[in-house]
Every structure is written in structure tokens, then in C-alpha cells.
Amino acid sequence: MDAPLPRIPAAGRWRRALVAAGVAAALIVAAAGATVWWNVRDLTAELAQRDADTVAALAGTLALLPADERAGALPAEPGGRSGVWLVAADGTVTPPALAGDGGDARWQRWTGLVARDARLTARFDSRDPGGTPWSFVAARLPDGTVVLLGRPDAPGPGAVAVMLAAVAGGAALLAVIAWALFRWGVRRPMDDLLAATEDLRWRGRIRDETRPRVDRVARRDDHAGRLARSLAGVEQDVGRRFLQLSTLLETIRAVGASLDGDEVLDRVLGQLQRLFGVERCAVVTLDERAGAVLVRASRGLSDAFVADLRADVAEPGSPSLRALRSGEPVQVSDTAADLSFAAVRDGSPRFDHRSVLAIPLATSMAPPSVLLLYRSEAYRYSHSELELATSFARFASIAIENAALYTRIDARLQEQSRRLEAIIESLDDGLVLAGPDGRVAYHNAAAAALLGSPGQGMTGDDVGSLLRRLGADPAVAPGGEPGEVLPASREVTTKADGVQRDLRLRTFTVADERGAPIGHGHLWQDITHDRLVARLKASLLATASHELRTPLASIKGYASTLLAEDIEWSVEEQRQFLTTISAETDRLTALVRDLLDMSRIEAGALTIRREPVGVAELVRRAVAGRSTADRERLDLRLPRGRATVDVDRSRIETAISNLVGNALKFSPEGQPVTVTAQLTGGELRVTVRDRGTGVPPDLGERIFESFVRGDDGLARQAGGLGLGLAICRGFVEAHGGRVRCRPERPGTSFVLTIPAGEADA
């Protein structure tokens, strides 16, 4: 851009040289004038001295002559180059006229003035009425007569000074003309070119007000014209470079502004059209599965052209495939003349393109791609244009790589988001995330279920209102005063959909990567089961202490009684004591057996050994261990015949026994317990019905859980640990069956159902 600037100082040197030459010429003229003036002055002085000597000699000669003869002795007549006159004491001039027409009054007055000056001074100058300068020398005779010698046109020092002034004026005029010619012919064009150069330097273009002057200079044939034309070429180069730079910057902005590969490629192709002036351009991608090159993005291509642009990987005359194989740009300057690209030459007349440039794109994560430029006329790209197009190809490569990377990252993020969301949605605990304003930003399904609104969204709701619905204190809800310390954990009891739950509410602060708080998180844990377990553990301890202490106390008491040495017991009394000890021992054994069976069931270590068993026999064996009073209360309704089932005899006997014992325990005295067994539909169904108060509504199916009893654990009427029904369900489910209870009027029926297996009816 600054290449023309070194030529501008040459004009300055020319100007300085011209001024120096003018000054030198003026000095020469001044020196020559001074020399002439000096010589003229010397000559004038010498001539004046000779005239003075001549007049003195003439005066001496005329003084010797009589007065009347003096006029005749004068040496010359007036009117020549010089003249001699006699001026009498009374002012009379002989001859009477100095020059010109003696009868003219003007000449007479001038003659009188000269005669007066002759009497006053010996040397003087005067100018006659005709404008001719005269130089006079006078000499006085003894009688007062004056001899006067006069010369017309005498070049005195004044005349020389005037002449020199005229010469200097002419030189000055020539200098002014030369300066004007230099100013308007050299200096002004140079100033215009300099202003245009500064415009190019700081603006990148010549201003509109400067351009007409630069165009006028460019029409000249001298060096200034050549400089102006060179400056115009520089302006075109600067404009082209500026266009390239702005296009590159716009392309960089487009690549960095979006991760959408198709959008960025469309912008890059648009910039290519603007920069290279091509009618059509495209980016094609190698699809290895299809075995062809397909169009990824295009500008100015018709649908037919896009369809025709598809090239098979085996096509030898495809510029795009050849560029992919070589890794270098491939250009077809004239498709009509280049015989090595037959496929392109055949399609050129149909789609009106004569020039093709294919540039491979450097891609690693994306499929191999090529940038294509089409022109309607034959064209060969220069080296700089190829480099520029290659730069744009890099941007297209970046766009494709960014799109591929974004797609991979987006897929991974979506996968991770789905996985994280699945994990969060799989939580049994409710999770609620709230922003700084205390509004719900996210929640999982468990949180909605705990609020009694399964399947409903809570996004945007106030967390304080949700906490109030859970029974929490809204005064400590998020969104309170700044700096408020929230409790880390709270426990509340809530009821939703008719189900009472115990919840532990945990609150934590959500911070960004810099540690700045951006909201709060709330974790709602259902601790109903935990509290139940805690209550069951307490109940177990109370029950165990009661159930184990009583038989142990009886065993200890009777054993101590038998061991007493101061008392003699009869055989019958000893037998009664031992019978009591044995019964209490059996009771302890049953309690321990129940605990061991329950532990096996919960540990999954229960082993089932199936064998054919008669249904009637199975039920009778289950109730055989009961007391006579209990057996009298039982109403057995068993099937006739040899109906058998394939079950673990001991486990099912224990399950039926537990159901019968539970019915006897909770039925009033004297009320019967009905036991019905039947084999129908390939299932063994045993129903045990009592006439008691029934299962409390709030227990429901929880009656089959461990350590759960139908009566108050502190004021219960019957003994036991609350494991009988739990063990029954464990044994039945181990056989693939199920046990349930249904209310009766009065009492409750417990129904045990087991698949019959290989049973025979």
C-alpha cells in the first residue's frame, strides 16, 4: 500500500532543484548587472572628465578671442550627438536653441533652464521636451560667459540602474511564471497524489473529492501521470485485499457464532461467492456407506445440478474424488478443452459451467469433504487465489469438524442427561431444585408422588407452599431473608392420598463452579419404613423381653423347686413340674424357630423340598399339636378322597399352623375357627376364618410384615413376636403362591393359595 510513497520525495527534490536554479540565475543576473553598472559608471566618469577637459580647453581658447568672434569659433553645430554653446552673462544662448524647434515655447523654456543651470554648476543632467536625457559640462570665461558642452542620450548610472531594475523585474516575472508552472504543474498534482496516498493508508480508499484530481493527473503522460495510474492500481489492490480481509473476518465470525454446521457452511459459501465472484459453489462429502460423493451444502446449484453432482467413488474423472485422493487442489480451467475430466465435460453444456476448482477439506472426525467452485467461463486461478481459496477451505473444515464434534458432544450430553434423569427419576426420594427466587426449577416424579400429585408438574411453584403442604414450617422455607441459615434436616409427618408418611426434609445449597450460590436443593426422604422398623425393633425388644422372660422364669422356678433339698416332692408333682418345664422349653424353641425361619426368609436362604402330600393329611398334621380345647374349636372342612399336592410338607404345615394359631389367638373364647381346604383349578386353597374384631384398616397388607401385630403392642392380650403371618407369607411365596386377608362379618379370613404342581385330584 505504501509502495508509491518513495516517488513523492523526488518531486520535492525537483522543486528544490528548480528553486535553487532560479536563485542561481537571479544571482548571475545580479552579478552581471552589477558588473555592467560598474563599467557604465566608470565609462560615464571618464567621458565626463574628457568633456570637462574639452570644455576647459575650449574655454581657454575662446577667452583669447574677441567676444564677437567666439560664436564662429564654436567646434560643432547643435543637433548632433553633442553640442557647444555660449551662454552670456545675461542668459543669452548662442546659438539661440539647444536642440529641436527653436520657435517652440517648450524648447525655449528648456533652453532657459539649461542656461540658468550652466551659470550655477559645472556639471548637470537634464531631459529635453522630447524625453531625451542630456548631460552638460560648463566652463566659465573671465567675462562671465559660460562655455556649455552637452551630449544627448548619455547612459548615466541612473539609466543603468533602471535597466538593471528592468532586467531584475523580467527575471522576477520569469521566476513567478516558473513558480506558477511548478505550483500547478508539479506541486499541486504531487499534493493530490500525496493526499490520495494518505487516504489509501488510513481509509483504504481514495476519497470522492480527491478522486477527480487524481484522475486528471492519471491522464498525463509524464511521471506524475504514471504515478497516478500506479496509485489507482494500488487502490484496486488495497480494495481487493480489504475485501479479502473483511470476508475472512466475517467467515471467522460465522464459524465462531454458531455450531450448526449447515448454517456455517452456507455462510462460508456465501462469502466465497462474494469474494471470488463465482456463480455456484458447494461442499460435498464422501458417504462411504453409499459409496458416493454427496452434496452437504451448496449455493446457486439447481436441484438437477445437485442430483448430477453425485459421483461414484470409482469415477476416475471426478475432480472432487481426485482432490480427495491427492490431498491437493484440483482445477479444471476449461472443461471443454481438458479431456481428463470426461464426466465434468459432459455435464458442462447442460449446467453452464466451464471452470471447476476442487479443494480437499482437512477433516478428522467428519467424513472426507471437498469444496467446489464453478464458473460459467474458462478461468485459471492464480497462485494467490488458490491460497485464498485454501484458507476458506480451512474455515469450511473447521465448520464441519465443529458440527461433528458438537453432534458427538450433544449425543453424549443427551445420553448423560437421559442417564442422569433416569437415575434421578429412579430415586425413591423426592428431589426438588429451586432457583434464587424460591421457585421450583426441577423435580422428579417421587417428589410429586410424595405430595399426592403423581404425574403432575410443579415447575414454577413456590417451594414454601410445597413445604406447607408437607407440614413443614414455611418460616424457614427458601426465599426468606438473605443470609438466613436453613436447617440441614427436618422430619415431618404428612398424609397424601389417604396414606400417612414420615418424611425427612434435607435442604442444601446449589453453587456454580466458582462457589457462588445459585439456588437450593431439597431432598425429601420417605422414612416411614425406617420409623416402622424402629418401632418394630422397640416392639421386638419389648416382646422378646416379655415372651422370653416368662418361659425362662417358669423353667428357672420349677427347676429350682425340683433342686431344692429341703422339700420332698411326690412323683406326680415332679412330673407336673417337668411337664411345665418341657412346655415352656417348647415355647422357647418355637420362638427361636420363628426367628430363625424369618432370618432365612429375609436372607433368601430358604430351601424348599417338594414331595407329594395329601391335602387332608397336611391340614390335620398342621393342627395336631394344638391343645384339646383348641382342637375342639376348630371346624375342619377338608376334601374327600386322596387329593395330593407337591409341596414342602414342613413349611406348609408351619404356614397353616401359624394361620390357625393366629385365628385362635384373636377369636373370642367359645367362638369357632373354620379351616377350609380345597384343590381347584390346579391350586391348593386353604382358608382360615376367625370371629374376632378383624384387622385394623390402617394395617391392611402390612399385617404380613415382620413384628406387626393386630393389637396394641403395649396392651396386647395374646403373646407372640408378630412373626407368624410374616413367616406364613414367606413360606407360601417361596412355593410361588400368595396369602391375603379379607374382612368378614364378623372377623377376618386368611386365604393361602399355592400351585398344586404334580398333584392328583
URPELIN-V321710 format. One record per residue. N is the residue number from 0. SS is DSSP state (A for helix, B for strand, O for the rest). Layout:
# URPELIN-V321710
N&SS  N&SS
This chain:
# URPELIN-V321710
0&O  1&O  2&O  3&O  4&A  5&A  6&A  7&A  8&A  9&A  10&A  11&A  12&A  13&A  14&A  15&A  16&A  17&A  18&A  19&A  20&A  21&A  22&A  23&A  24&A  25&A  26&A  27&A  28&A  29&A  30&A  31&A  32&A  33&A  34&A  35&A  36&A  37&A  38&A  39&A  40&A  41&A  42&A  43&A  44&A  45&A  46&A  47&A  48&A  49&A  50&A  51&A  52&A  53&A  54&A  55&A  56&A  57&A  58&A  59&A  60&A  61&A  62&A  63&O  64&O  65&O  66&O  67&O  68&O  69&O  70&A  71&A  72&A  73&O  74&O  75&O  76&O  77&O  78&O  79&O  80&O  81&B  82&B  83&B  84&B  85&B  86&B  87&O  88&O  89&O  90&O  91&O  92&B  93&B  94&O  95&O  96&O  97&O  98&O  99&O  100&O  101&O  102&O  103&O  104&A  105&A  106&A  107&A  108&A  109&A  110&A  111&A  112&A  113&A  114&A  115&A  116&A  117&A  118&A  119&A  120&O  121&O  122&B  123&B  124&B  125&B  126&B  127&O  128&O  129&O  130&O  131&O  132&B  133&B  134&B  135&B  136&B  137&B  138&B  139&B  140&O  141&O  142&O  143&O  144&O  145&B  146&B  147&B  148&B  149&B  150&B  151&B  152&O  153&O  154&O  155&O  156&A  157&A  158&A  159&A  160&A  161&A  162&A  163&A  164&A  165&A  166&A  167&A  168&A  169&A  170&A  171&A  172&A  173&A  174&A  175&A  176&A  177&A  178&A  179&A  180&A  181&A  182&A  183&A  184&A  185&A  186&A  187&A  188&A  189&A  190&A  191&A  192&A  193&A  194&A  195&A  196&A  197&A  198&A  199&A  200&A  201&A  202&O  203&O  204&O  205&O  206&O  207&A  208&A  209&A  210&A  211&A  212&A  213&A  214&A  215&A  216&A  217&A  218&O  219&O  220&O  221&O  222&A  223&A  224&A  225&A  226&A  227&A  228&A  229&A  230&A  231&A  232&A  233&A  234&A  235&A  236&A  237&A  238&A  239&A  240&A  241&A  242&A  243&A  244&A  245&A  246&A  247&A  248&A  249&A  250&A  251&A  252&A  253&A  254&A  255&A  256&A  257&O  258&O  259&O  260&A  261&A  262&A  263&A  264&A  265&A  266&A  267&A  268&A  269&A  270&A  271&A  272&A  273&A  274&A  275&A  276&O  277&O  278&O  279&B  280&B  281&B  282&B  283&B  284&B  285&B  286&B  287&O  288&O  289&O  290&O  291&B  292&B  293&B  294&B  295&B  296&B  297&B  298&B  299&O  300&O  301&O  302&A  303&A  304&A  305&A  306&A  307&A  308&A  309&O  310&B  311&B  312&O  313&O  314&O  315&O  316&O  317&O  318&A  319&A  320&A  321&A  322&A  323&A  324&A  325&A  326&O  327&O  328&O  329&B  330&B  331&B  332&O  333&O  334&O  335&O  336&O  337&O  338&O  339&O  340&O  341&A  342&A  343&A  344&A  345&A  346&A  347&A  348&A  349&A  350&A  351&O  352&O  353&O  354&B  355&B  356&B  357&B  358&B  359&B  360&B  361&O  362&O  363&O  364&O  365&O  366&O  367&O  368&B  369&B  370&B  371&B  372&B  373&B  374&B  375&O  376&O  377&O  378&O  379&O  380&O  381&O  382&A  383&A  384&A  385&A  386&A  387&A  388&A  389&A  390&A  391&A  392&A  393&A  394&A  395&A  396&A  397&A  398&A  399&A  400&A  401&A  402&A  403&A  404&A  405&A  406&A  407&A  408&A  409&A  410&A  411&A  412&A  413&A  414&A  415&A  416&A  417&A  418&A  419&A  420&A  421&A  422&A  423&A  424&A  425&A  426&O  427&O  428&O  429&B  430&B  431&B  432&B  433&B  434&B  435&O  436&O  437&O  438&B  439&B  440&B  441&B  442&B  443&O  444&A  445&A  446&A  447&A  448&A  449&A  450&O  451&O  452&O  453&O  454&O  455&O  456&O  457&O  458&O  459&O  460&O  461&B  462&A  463&A  464&A  465&A  466&A  467&A  468&A  469&A  470&O  471&O  472&O  473&A  474&A  475&A  476&O  477&O  478&O  479&O  480&O  481&O  482&O  483&O  484&O  485&O  486&O  487&O  488&B  489&B  490&B  491&B  492&B  493&B  494&B  495&B  496&O  497&O  498&B  499&B  500&B  501&B  502&B  503&B  504&B  505&B  506&B  507&B  508&B  509&B  510&B  511&O  512&O  513&O  514&O  515&O  516&B  517&B  518&B  519&B  520&B  521&B  522&B  523&B  524&B  525&B  526&O  527&A  528&A  529&A  530&A  531&A  532&A  533&A  534&A  535&A  536&A  537&A  538&A  539&A  540&A  541&A  542&A  543&A  544&A  545&A  546&A  547&A  548&A  549&A  550&A  551&A  552&A  553&A  554&A  555&A  556&A  557&A  558&A  559&A  560&A  561&A  562&A  563&O  564&O  565&O  566&O  567&O  568&O  569&O  570&A  571&A  572&A  573&A  574&A  575&A  576&A  577&A  578&A  579&A  580&A  581&A  582&A  583&A  584&A  585&A  586&A  587&A  588&A  589&A  590&A  591&A  592&A  593&A  594&A  595&A  596&A  597&A  598&A  599&A  600&A  601&A  602&A  603&O  604&O  605&O  606&O  607&O  608&O  609&O  610&B  611&B  612&B  613&B  614&A  615&A  616&A  617&A  618&A  619&A  620&A  621&A  622&A  623&O  624&O  625&O  626&O  627&A  628&A  629&A  630&A  631&A  632&A  633&B  634&B  635&B  636&B  637&O  638&O  639&O  640&O  641&O  642&O  643&B  644&B  645&B  646&B  647&O  648&A  649&A  650&A  651&A  652&A  653&A  654&A  655&A  656&A  657&A  658&A  659&A  660&A  661&A  662&A  663&A  664&A  665&A  666&O  667&O  668&O  669&O  670&O  671&O  672&B  673&B  674&B  675&B  676&B  677&B  678&B  679&B  680&O  681&O  682&B  683&B  684&B  685&B  686&B  687&B  688&B  689&O  690&O  691&O  692&O  693&O  694&O  695&O  696&O  697&O  698&O  699&A  700&A  701&A  702&A  703&A  704&O  705&O  706&O  707&O  708&O  709&O  710&O  711&O  712&O  713&O  714&O  715&O  716&O  717&O  718&O  719&O  720&O  721&O  722&O  723&A  724&A  725&A  726&A  727&A  728&A  729&A  730&A  731&A  732&A  733&A  734&O  735&O  736&O  737&B  738&B  739&B  740&B  741&B  742&B  743&O  744&O  745&O  746&O  747&B  748&B  749&B  750&B  751&B  752&B  753&B  754&B  755&O  756&O  757&O  758&O  759&O  760&O
